[in-house]
Each structure stands twice: as structure tokens, then as C-alpha cells.
Amino acid sequence: MKIKMNGKTIKKIDRRTNKFWCKGYTAPKATRKRLRTQPKGNQRGIKVLFACSLIPMIALFLTGCVETRDAMNDKVEQVEAVEELPPSPKLEELSVVVTPEEKAEGDLFDKYFGDEANIARAIAQAESGMREDAISKPNWNGTRDRGIMQINDCHADKVGGNLDALLDKETNIRVAKQIRDSWESWNAWTVFRTNKYLDYLN
């Protein structure tokens, strides 16, 4: 409300305090602070609309939670309904297929070397790669190493001078056993002295 005189406003009512306002009048600080923190009418309306918009969102979220729970319960029931799988075979029931050649080779090393069969196999693997027909290049003295255990030509007397006999697997292993016993060690083979055979020792 304004009070005018000669077209000029001389007084008006301050709606915030319901007091007359005139030049030089200042509203109390506490009143101004309270008025600043009080939201305007349109701001209150926005907050009400925002709160109302949250209601369907919350309802939708709760519906989704219920559906997820029901779906999980259905899956649990399906898993329980699945027939049990047959028991897996025990370790002792499994068998390893061994070819006749591997069996014969294993039997020969076991037959001639007994407890030292694994050392003999490792030496054979390092010397010839388990090849019974392996023949080395000439050594410094012109001899060659032959067969699975790489028996040197200097042992030809053990096969009656027939070096081709050293290419027979069992003959070669038998001669290797004789050499090992005469040396009372495996030092006749370079791969043993250099410990290369250890790379193949089980």
C-alpha cells in the first residue's frame, strides 16, 4: 500500500513487516535473513513436482526388485530339479595306454639296469634321443658311437666285431650294461660326466 502526495510516494507499507516504509527505513537484519532463506512460491512448486515425480520411480524400482527375486527363486528350483551327474571315475580306475614298443623299451631298461633304469633312460635320451639307429659323427680317433646308448666302436669285441649289431636295441642296452659294470660307474658316457643327463632324469 502506497501513500502519495502531489504524485510522490511519501509512505508505503512494507509487506515483509507490515510496517510503514519511508525514506531511510531499513528492515531488521533478522527479518532480512529469514526472508532470504524463505523460498519463493514458484520454487516451492518445483520441489513439490519433483517429489511427486519420485513416487512412480520408487514404485518401479520396488517392482523390479520383486521380479528379480522371483526370477532367482525360479532358477534355484530349476537347478535343484536337474538330475545328478554320474560320479567321476576314481584315479585308480583310469588306465594309461602304452604301446608295445614303449612297453618293450621300458622292460629292456628295467631288465638290464634294475634300480638304475631311470639313469640309463636319461643317458639314452641325452645321447641319441632314444633312437636305436643313431650313429654319431666320427670322433677325434675316427671311431663312431652307435645305437640307443651310443656305444663306441672300440667295444666291437663285445658283439663279435659286428658293429651293425649295436643298432639292435636290446643288444645295445646289454652292451651298455657290461660297460657300466666294468667301469663301476656311468663315467663312460660324456653326458653323465657333464650332468647333461639330469635334464632328462625323471
Stockholm file with secondary structure:
# STOCKHOLM 1.0

chainA/1-202         MKIKMNGKTIKKIDRRTNKFWCKGYTAPKATRKRLRTQPKGNQRGIKVLFACSLIPMIALFLTGCVETRDAMNDKVEQVEAVEELPPSPKLEELSVVVTPEEKAEGDLFDKYFGDEANIARAIAQAESGMREDAISKPNWNGTRDRGIMQINDCHADKVGGNLDALLDKETNIRVAKQIRDSWESWNAWTVFRTNKYLDYLN
#=GR chainA/1-202 SS CEEEETTEEEEEEETTTTEEECTTCCCCHHHHHHHHHSCCHHHHHHHHHHHHHHHHHHHHHHHHHHHHHHHHHHHHHHHHHSCCCCCCCCGGGCCCCCCHHHHHHHHHHHHHHGGGHHHHHHHHHHHHTTCTTCBCCCCTTSCCEETTTTEEGGGGGGGTTCGGGGGSHHHHHHHHHHHHHHHTSSTTSHHHHTTGGGGGCC
#=GC SS_cons         CEEEETTEEEEEEETTTTEEECTTCCCCHHHHHHHHHSCCHHHHHHHHHHHHHHHHHHHHHHHHHHHHHHHHHHHHHHHHHSCCCCCCCCGGGCCCCCCHHHHHHHHHHHHHHGGGHHHHHHHHHHHHTTCTTCBCCCCTTSCCEETTTTEEGGGGGGGTTCGGGGGSHHHHHHHHHHHHHHHTSSTTSHHHHTTGGGGGCC
//
